[in-house]
Amino acid sequence: MYAIRRWSVRHARGLARLYDLFEWLLVIIAPLLRRAEGAGVERPVALVERTVKRALFDCRMCGQCVLGETGMSCPMNCPKTLRNGPCGGVRPDGGCEVVPAMRCVWVEAWEGSRRLPEPDGILDVQKPVDNRRWGRSSWLAEARALGRKGE
């Protein structure tokens, strides 16, 4: 899993382009998703999202995805679940102070963000994780938000 997560960071540009296509699809189907909101759409979509994002990013399904800002490195993989940058314990070699065999998620995020079309998104301060969203689909949340923009 860790090797694939590192691969995703190294290929952040291509994955961001793929996500742009996916977002375009979300914009198209957003009205359908909004109409089906109460019809049990959350569970199957979250299951697919969990499967895909777990495989590529070792996703923790926080429900508030910021992969597009963090160079395809999920900040929830940080043992301290830091949402806005590294702790003071990053080792000189970029290793994590809690799990020395792992590179700091935020070192990975910075490197991945440099490969993104808009690399400065990593500088945006993220809101704290809303624990009520754990396990929920961020794809659906994004589609709903995009659908509201189009109204």
VOPADREN-188458 format. One line per field, with one value per residue (C-alpha): residue number from 0; residue in three letters; x, y, z. Coordinates in nm, 4 decimals, padded with zeros to 6 digits. Example, Ala and Ser with C-alpha at 12.3 -4.5 7.8 and 13.67 -1.06 7.14 Angstrom:
# VOPADREN-188458
k 0,1
r Ala,Ser
x 01.2300,01.3670
y -00.4500,-00.1060
z 00.7800,00.7140
***
This chain:
# VOPADREN-188458
k 0,1,2,3,4,5,6,7,8,9,10,11,12,13,14,15,16,17,18,19,20,21,22,23,24,25,26,27,28,29,30,31,32,33,34,35,36,37,38,39,40,41,42,43,44,45,46,47,48,49,50,51,52,53,54,55,56,57,58,59,60,61,62,63,64,65,66,67,68,69,70,71,72,73,74,75,76,77,78,79,80,81,82,83,84,85,86,87,88,89,90,91,92,93,94,95,96,97,98,99,100,101,102,103,104,105,106,107,108,109,110,111,112,113,114,115,116,117,118,119,120,121,122,123,124,125,126,127,128,129,130,131,132,133,134,135,136,137,138,139,140,141,142,143,144,145,146,147,148,149,150
r Met,Tyr,Ala,Ile,Arg,Arg,Trp,Ser,Val,Arg,His,Ala,Arg,Gly,Leu,Ala,Arg,Leu,Tyr,Asp,Leu,Phe,Glu,Trp,Leu,Leu,Val,Ile,Ile,Ala,Pro,Leu,Leu,Arg,Arg,Ala,Glu,Gly,Ala,Gly,Val,Glu,Arg,Pro,Val,Ala,Leu,Val,Glu,Arg,Thr,Val,Lys,Arg,Ala,Leu,Phe,Asp,Cys,Arg,Met,Cys,Gly,Gln,Cys,Val,Leu,Gly,Glu,Thr,Gly,Met,Ser,Cys,Pro,Met,Asn,Cys,Pro,Lys,Thr,Leu,Arg,Asn,Gly,Pro,Cys,Gly,Gly,Val,Arg,Pro,Asp,Gly,Gly,Cys,Glu,Val,Val,Pro,Ala,Met,Arg,Cys,Val,Trp,Val,Glu,Ala,Trp,Glu,Gly,Ser,Arg,Arg,Leu,Pro,Glu,Pro,Asp,Gly,Ile,Leu,Asp,Val,Gln,Lys,Pro,Val,Asp,Asn,Arg,Arg,Trp,Gly,Arg,Ser,Ser,Trp,Leu,Ala,Glu,Ala,Arg,Ala,Leu,Gly,Arg,Lys,Gly,Glu
x 00.0000,00.2784,00.4575,00.1395,00.0813,00.4327,00.3677,00.0539,00.2536,00.5151,00.2365,00.0321,00.0070,-00.1505,-00.3811,-00.4887,-00.5763,-00.7735,-00.9560,-01.0374,-01.2115,-01.3905,-01.4990,-01.6401,-01.8460,-01.9602,-02.0835,-02.2899,-02.4451,-02.4788,-02.8505,-02.9181,-02.7250,-02.9140,-03.2476,-03.1354,-02.9891,-03.2270,-03.2399,-02.9425,-02.6809,-02.4243,-02.3372,-02.2605,-02.0735,-01.8733,-01.7878,-01.6542,-01.4722,-01.3183,-01.1972,-01.0406,-00.8901,-00.7674,-00.5789,-00.4229,-00.3770,-00.4220,-00.7267,-00.8815,-01.2234,-01.2341,-01.5071,-01.3209,-01.0663,-00.7780,-00.5702,-00.5886,-00.4133,-00.1679,-00.0038,-00.2102,-00.0708,-00.3498,-00.2781,-00.4854,-00.1964,00.0047,00.0184,-00.0747,-00.3431,-00.2025,-00.4100,-00.1970,00.1655,00.4313,00.4992,00.8304,00.9593,01.0337,01.3750,01.6515,01.6039,01.2305,01.1297,00.8395,00.9252,00.6431,00.6955,01.0639,01.0271,00.7772,00.8519,00.6642,00.3267,00.3851,00.7273,00.5510,00.2673,00.5057,00.6892,00.3609,00.2158,00.5096,00.3877,00.0311,-00.0962,-00.1750,00.1047,00.0177,-00.3006,-00.0936,-00.0511,-00.4264,-00.5115,-00.7484,-01.0346,-01.0117,-01.1608,-01.5313,-01.5485,-01.9147,-01.8017,-01.5779,-01.6733,-01.8855,-01.8202,-01.6285,-01.7130,-02.0832,-02.0160,-01.8179,-02.0885,-02.3523,-02.1402,-02.0770,-02.4495,-02.5291,-02.2777,-02.4514,-02.7919
y 00.0000,00.2422,00.1896,00.2698,00.5791,00.6991,00.6204,00.8370,01.1323,01.0906,01.0874,01.3698,01.5654,01.2787,01.1893,01.5541,01.5545,01.2341,01.3960,01.6989,01.4631,01.2979,01.6373,01.7195,01.3983,01.4982,01.8319,01.6481,01.4002,01.6414,01.7077,01.3326,01.2869,01.5725,01.4187,01.0775,01.2244,01.0453,00.7253,00.5471,00.6723,00.7477,00.3882,00.2494,00.5627,00.5677,00.1992,00.2625,00.5757,00.3906,00.1091,00.3378,00.5917,00.3286,00.1535,00.4685,00.6966,00.4770,00.6969,00.7063,00.8325,01.1471,01.2794,01.6065,01.5184,01.7578,01.5357,01.8005,02.0493,01.8103,01.6596,01.3392,01.2696,01.2128,01.4093,01.1583,00.9129,01.1264,00.9369,01.2661,01.3373,01.6864,01.8676,02.1770,02.0818,01.8821,01.8641,01.9700,01.6131,01.5600,01.3938,01.5451,01.2650,01.3470,01.0567,01.0587,01.0859,00.8492,00.5895,00.6217,00.3754,00.6129,00.9447,01.2360,01.2687,01.6434,01.6059,01.3841,01.6370,01.9212,01.7201,01.6056,01.9571,02.0806,01.8464,01.9786,02.2302,02.4674,02.3929,02.6656,02.4953,02.3344,02.6786,02.7056,02.6545,02.3607,02.3532,02.0957,01.7591,01.7368,01.3983,01.3628,01.3177,01.0106,00.7294,00.9552,01.0247,01.3397,01.2733,01.3181,01.6256,01.7728,01.6838,01.8471,02.1601,02.1729,02.1269,02.4228,02.6394,02.5617,02.6788
z 00.0000,00.0949,-00.2390,-00.4332,-00.2183,-00.3066,-00.6755,-00.6626,-00.5319,-00.8051,-01.0654,-00.9124,-01.2391,-01.4324,-01.1456,-01.1176,-01.4882,-01.4401,-01.1496,-01.3667,-01.6099,-01.3207,-01.1883,-01.5320,-01.5070,-01.1561,-01.2912,-01.5514,-01.3075,-01.0122,-01.0801,-01.0772,-00.7541,-00.5908,-00.6868,-00.5572,-00.2374,-00.0036,-00.2100,-00.0565,-00.3013,-00.0285,00.0620,-00.2860,-00.3945,-00.0701,-00.1195,-00.4704,-00.3535,-00.0581,-00.2849,-00.5444,-00.3073,-00.0604,-00.3411,-00.4867,-00.1856,00.1239,00.1873,00.5340,00.4083,00.6186,00.3878,00.3251,00.0614,-00.0051,-00.2350,-00.5085,-00.2817,-00.1156,-00.4215,-00.3973,-00.0502,00.2011,00.5205,00.7169,00.6687,00.9075,01.2394,01.4080,01.1410,01.0884,00.8298,00.7594,00.7390,00.9145,01.2843,01.4306,01.4316,01.0637,01.0450,00.8302,00.5754,00.5494,00.7721,01.0149,01.3835,01.4805,01.2040,01.1044,00.8145,00.6513,00.4823,00.6304,00.4595,00.4323,00.2689,00.0149,-00.0145,-00.0896,-00.3555,-00.5113,-00.5070,-00.7147,-00.9902,-00.9900,-01.2473,-00.9564,-00.7094,-00.4597,-00.3406,-00.0672,00.0887,00.1579,00.5237,00.5578,00.8034,01.0827,00.9981,01.0753,01.2464,01.1495,00.7858,00.8452,00.6092,00.3899,00.0247,-00.0578,-00.4231,-00.3507,-00.1404,-00.4292,-00.6815,-00.4637,-00.4254,-00.8011,-00.8641,-00.6367,-00.8232,-01.1526,-01.0304
***
